[in-house]
Amino acid sequence: MRYLVVLLALALIAPAAVAKTLQSAYNEAGAGEGYDKLLVLDPNTTYTGGCGVLIGKKSCIRGNGALCDLGDSQVFVAQPGTQLDITGCCLINGGTFGAIYVADSATANIDGNTICKNGLGLYIWAYSSATVKNNIIFKNNKSGGSMYGIAKHQYTGTLNILYNDVDSHYGGNYMYFCPG
């Protein structure tokens, strides 16, 4: 009986972890602070699945330490005029092309995140630009993935990598992709 009372008390006191898809949270977010989409995550919620940001819009995801289990997907930023500022997220289980995939002339500011257990940590693809600062990027060694921390395409615009802890990737911490 005592055991049952303790369990009941813990259930009432400790908030249960809530799950929500990252894409639905992004879709529901409104504008704010100069962004077309400003998503402020709840650290007591686990966000699942990937997220495609709106093309041609300026978006911000403030993680507040929230866990984003990408489930073999990624946060995808693409096309000219598309910008993502992402900070304070813990991104795990992303797909082969990275937890964050910036492509086709998009821009991203990736600051203060923890990125682990993905195929790639970050992939900055053709003609895109990014600033990657103050992140912990480690053990992106998911089988079937590319197994690097930060990957850069040969036609990447500007890539600023500042003050990150990038370590323990089977393929290496950094990759420069030059097809040819």
N, C-alpha and C positions, 0 to 999 in steps of 0.2 A: 504494500500500500504506500509506504514511504517513497519508494522508487517512482510510482505513478504520480505522486504529488510533485516530486522534483521535476519530472518530465513536463508536467502540465505547467508548472511555474516557469520553466525555461521557454516553453512554447509561447507563453503570454508575454514574457519579458523580451526575449531575443527576437528581433524582426526577422521574418523569413526572407530569404533571398528571392527576389522576384526576377523573372526572365521576360525579356521583350526583344523583338528583332531590332537590330541597329537601323535597318532601312525604315521600318515603321516609325521609330523615334525621330529619324531625320525628316521623314515626310511630314510629320506632325509639327516640327519646329517652325517657328515664325522668324521674322526678320528682327534684327537688333544690333546695336553697336556698329552700324555701318555694313553689316553682312546681310545678304539676301536670306540666308539660313543661319541661325545661331542655335546650335544644339548643345545644351548643358546636360550632361549625363549625371545620373544618380549613382553614387558609389555603392548603394545597397541593391542595385539591380545588375543582373548579368545580361549583357546584350549579346544576341546570337546572330549569326549570318553576316554577310558583307553589306556594303553600302555603296551605291553609285551616287556621286554628288551631281547636282543639277548642272547641265552644260551651259557655259556662258555666265555663270553666277559665282558670287563670292560667298563661300561657306566657312563656318567655323564649328569645330567639334571640341568642346571642353570636357575632358573626361573625368576630372575630379577623382582619379584613381579607379574608375569603373573598369570592370573586366569585360572585354569584347572577345567572345569566342567566335571567330569568323567562320568556322565550319567549312574549311577548304575553299573559302571565297576570299575577298579582299575589300579594302576601301579603295574604290576606283575613281580616279580623277582624270578627265580627258577633255580635249578640245580647247582651242584658243579662247581666252577670256574666262576660263574656268580656274578658280583658285580655291584651295582648301588650306585653312590653318587648323592644325590638329595638335592638341596638347593634353597631357595628363591621362592618357589612355593606356591600358594594359592590353595589348593585342596579341592573341594566341591563335594557333591552329589555322592560320591563313593558307591560301593555296600556293601552287607552284610559282605564280608570278608575284608573290610577296604579300605581306600584310597590307602594305600601302603601295599601290601601283599608279604612278603618275605618267600619263601618256599624251602624245599628240598635241604638243604646245601648251599644255596646262602648267600651272604653277602650284607649289605647295610649300608651306612652312610647317615643318615637323619638329616639334619642340617638347621635350620633357616627357616622352613616352617610354614605356617598356615594351619591347617587341621581341617575342621569343616563340619557339616551336612552330615556325612557319616554313614554307618551302624556301622562300627568300624573305629577308627582313623588309627591305625597301627596293623597289625597282623604278628607276627614273629612266623612262623610255624616250624615244625619238623627239627631239626638239623641245622637250619640256625642261623646266627649271625648278630647282628646289633648294631650300635651306634646311639642313638637317642638324639640329643643335640640341645638346643636353639630353640625349636619349641613351637608354640602355638597350643594346641590340645584341642578343646572345642566343646561342644554340638553335639557330634556324636550320635544323638538320632533318626536317621532316622527309621521310622516304618518298621518293618520287619527285622531290623538289630540287631546286638548283643548289641549295645549301650554301648560300653566301649571306653575309650581313647586309651589305649595300651593293647594289648592282647599278651600273651606269651604261647606257647605250652610247655608241660613238657619236651620235648626233645630238646628245644632250646639250641644252643651252648652258645655263649656269648651274653648277652644283657646288654649294658651300657646305662643307662638312666640318662642324665645329664642336669640340668638347663632348664627344660621345664616348661611351664605353662599348666597343664593338669587339666581341670575343667568342671563341668556341664554335666556329662554323666549319664543317668538314671540308667544304670547297675552298674556304678562305674567308677572310673578313670582308674583302672588297673584290669586286669583279668589274672589269671593263669589257663590255660586249662589243665586239667589232666584227660584224658579219662580213664575209668576203670570200 
